[in-house]
Amino acid sequence: MAIAISIHTPPLVLLLATLTLLLPTTFSASSNILLSGGFLTAGRSLQYNGYALAMQKDCNLVLYDAGYEVWSTGTAGMGKKCYLYMQGDGNLVIRNGTGPVWSTGTSIGVGQYALVLKPNRDVVILGGAVWAARTGLAVT
Ligand SMILES: *[C@@H]1O[C@H](CO)[C@@H](O)[C@H](O)[C@H]1NC(C)=O
């Protein structure tokens, strides 16, 4: 995409043009799904409409609805560089760099899992195949 910008273009117009180019990238990065093997670092969140599941810099994992807190892991203050990790064994864990500070305790076996912030505001871990052709390649 080529944009012709004259040298007489006011700085504000240049700024708005730059933001317009950046915004779609920023917004498409937000998702309501965290697949197994995926991280949510401090400051990042899953999003669905007005809902947000935020891994905060204070180490608390908080579910917001239109800015109001509706649920949290109660782990504020347990580390400065905490991250949420959807493990490949089905367990969802908050780690603080030293070790785990919270988990769902759902290690049920190696597989493909997904933490999903659903349209009804529920937060669930989905996974496990109902049926498989058993042609899948081994994952290390
Ligand atoms: C991580 O959490 C553990 C348990 O609460 C705590 O002992 C440890 O100091 C924390 N580590 C950091 C880097 O905050």
The ligand as a MOL file (V3000), in Angstrom:
LIG
                    3D

  0  0  0     0  0            999 V3000
M  V30 BEGIN CTAB
M  V30 COUNTS 14 14 0 0 0
M  V30 BEGIN ATOM
M  V30 1 C 7.1440 -16.3840 43.2880 0
M  V30 2 O 6.1830 -16.8680 44.1890 0
M  V30 3 C 6.7340 -17.5950 45.2690 0
M  V30 4 C 5.5880 -18.1920 46.0420 0
M  V30 5 O 4.6440 -17.2030 46.3660 0
M  V30 6 C 7.6200 -16.6700 46.0800 0
M  V30 7 O 8.2080 -17.3890 47.1510 0
M  V30 8 C 8.7020 -16.0750 45.1920 0
M  V30 9 O 9.4480 -15.1310 45.8880 0
M  V30 10 C 8.0820 -15.4150 43.9720 0
M  V30 11 N 9.1270 -15.0100 43.0460 0
M  V30 12 C 9.2000 -13.7710 42.5530 0
M  V30 13 C 10.2970 -13.5470 41.5630 0
M  V30 14 O 8.4460 -12.8750 42.8940 0
M  V30 END ATOM
M  V30 BEGIN BOND
M  V30 1 1 1 2
M  V30 2 1 1 10
M  V30 3 1 2 3
M  V30 4 1 3 4
M  V30 5 1 3 6
M  V30 6 1 4 5
M  V30 7 1 6 7
M  V30 8 1 6 8
M  V30 9 1 8 9
M  V30 10 1 8 10
M  V30 11 1 10 11
M  V30 12 1 11 12
M  V30 13 1 12 13
M  V30 14 2 12 14
M  V30 END BOND
M  V30 END CTAB
M  END
